[in-house]
Structures are given as structure tokens and as C-alpha cells.
Amino acid sequence: MLLMSLFQDHLSSDPLQFGFLKNSSCNHALFTLRRVVGHYVADNSTVNVCALDIRKAFDSVDHFALLQSLVDRNLLRIFIGVLLEWLLKSCVCV
């Protein structure tokens, strides 16, 4: 939590992301989807929706690509080093 509070300006996410954000959830994404689909259906337009189940994607994240992304955002090397040590010494599955 300390690292997050120190580096939150460098760790922003996409503004269109719904999950893993404060005051946001899957329900917000579903609400938005229903509103958008409802808008087009009301205009008698055809709506095609594709859903992807990416639950397994979290277990296959390329940690070094993730760390490189943090380097590209000019995060302090000490912060990246701490994350690297955690990743090398831990085994986590989502």
C-alpha cells in the first residue's frame, strides 16, 4: 500500500477499465453495455456482441513485459526492483 501511495501517479489505468478500480465493478460494465445496446436497438440497428472469457489470462501475464512497461513509464528503479523480487520469489495463481 505504501508503494501504491508513493507511485500512484505512474500507475494509472485506462479510463475505460471497469474492474479493479475503486467504486467500479462488473455491474458498471454491464450497465454501460445494456445502455449502448439499448440505444442502437431503439434506432432499429443491428447489434453484435462478442464476449471473451479471459479468466486464465491472469496466470499467463508476461511479468518481464509488465516490468518493462513500468520502466517505460519512468518509474523509479527501486520500485521496479522490489516488484521483480516479489515476482521471482512468489508463486501466485488467480
Summary of the structure (lengths in Angstrom):
residues: 94
radius of gyration: 18.2
end to end distance: 19.7
largest distance: 55.5
contacts: 157
relative contact order: 0.11
helix: 59%
strand: 0%
